[in-house]
Amino acid sequence: MLEKDGPISIKQWARFGSALRQYADAQDWDNVRKVNVAIVKALQQAGKTNDTDQQSARDALKCIHAQVLQELILARDELATEMSRFKEQQAGLAAYQLTQVSGALDDR
C-alpha cells in the first residue's frame, strides 16, 4: 500500500504534530499559529481519505492539536487573570508612589 492518499504523506502529518508540540512546549504561539494555518491548507488540499493509515495519522495530529489548543486556552486564561490582578493593583501602587513622593518632600 502506498504511503500517500492524496498529496500529503503520513510522515508530513507527523511532522505537523511534532512542530505543534515543539512550539507549544516553547510557548511560541506565533509559530503554533503558522503551523495551524499550514495544517488547514494541507487538510483542504488532501481532502477526505479512505486509507486507514492516512486516517490514523490525521487522528494522531487531531489529538495533538486538541492538546495544544487546550494549553493555549489555559495560557490565555492565566494571562487574563494576571492582567486583571495587575489592573486591580494599579490604584494601590499609584497611591503608594504618591505617598513616597509626598513623604520625600516632607523630609526636606
C-alpha positions in Angstrom: 0.0 0.0 0.0 1.3 3.5 -0.8 2.0 5.9 2.0 0.2 8.6 0.3 -3.5 9.1 -0.3 -3.6 12.5 -1.9 -0.7 14.9 -1.8 0.2 14.8 1.9 2.3 11.9 3.3 1.8 10.2 6.6 5.2 11.5 7.6 4.1 15.1 6.9 1.1 14.7 9.2 3.5 13.5 11.9 5.9 16.5 11.2 2.9 18.8 11.7 2.2 17.2 15.0 5.8 17.4 16.1 6.0 21.1 15.2 2.8 21.9 17.1 4.1 20.1 20.2 7.6 21.7 20.0 6.2 25.3 19.5 3.5 24.8 22.2 6.1 23.5 24.7 8.2 26.6 24.0 5.0 28.8 24.2 5.9 30.1 20.8 2.3 30.9 19.9 3.1 32.8 16.7 4.7 29.6 15.2 1.8 27.5 16.6 -0.5 29.7 14.6 1.7 29.4 11.5 1.7 25.6 11.7 -2.1 25.6 12.3 -2.5 27.6 9.1 -0.3 25.1 7.2 -2.4 22.2 8.6 -5.6 23.8 7.5 -4.2 24.2 4.0 -2.9 20.7 3.9 -6.2 19.3 5.0 -8.0 21.3 2.3 -5.5 20.1 -0.3 -5.7 16.5 0.8 -9.4 16.2 1.1 -11.1 13.1 2.6 -9.3 9.8 2.8 -10.4 6.2 2.8 -6.9 4.9 3.7 -6.8 3.7 7.3 -3.1 4.7 7.7 -3.8 8.2 6.5 -6.8 8.4 8.8 -4.7 7.2 11.8 -2.1 9.8 11.0 -4.7 12.5 10.9 -6.3 11.3 14.1 -3.0 11.5 15.9 -2.5 15.0 14.6 -6.0 15.9 15.7 -5.2 14.7 19.2 -2.1 16.8 19.4 -3.9 19.8 18.0 -6.6 19.4 20.7 -4.0 19.2 23.4 -2.2 22.3 22.1 -5.5 24.2 21.8 -6.3 23.4 25.5 -2.8 24.6 26.5 -3.3 27.8 24.5 -6.7 28.4 26.2 -5.2 27.8 29.6 -2.3 30.2 28.8 -4.8 32.8 27.6 -6.9 32.5 30.8 -3.8 32.7 33.0 -2.7 35.8 31.2 -6.1 37.4 31.5 -6.2 36.7 35.3 -2.7 38.1 35.7 -3.6 41.2 33.8 -6.8 41.7 35.8 -4.8 41.3 39.0 -2.3 43.9 37.8 -5.1 46.4 36.9 -6.6 45.9 40.4 -3.2 46.7 42.0 -2.5 49.8 39.9 -4.6 52.1 42.0 -2.9 50.9 45.2 0.6 51.2 43.6 -0.2 54.8 42.4 -1.3 55.8 45.9 1.8 54.2 47.4 4.0 56.1 44.9 2.2 59.3 45.7 2.8 58.8 49.5 6.5 58.0 48.8 6.9 61.3 46.8 5.0 63.4 49.4 7.0 61.8 52.2 10.2 62.7 50.4 9.1 66.3 50.1 8.2 66.4 53.8 11.6 65.1 54.7 13.4 68.2 53.4 
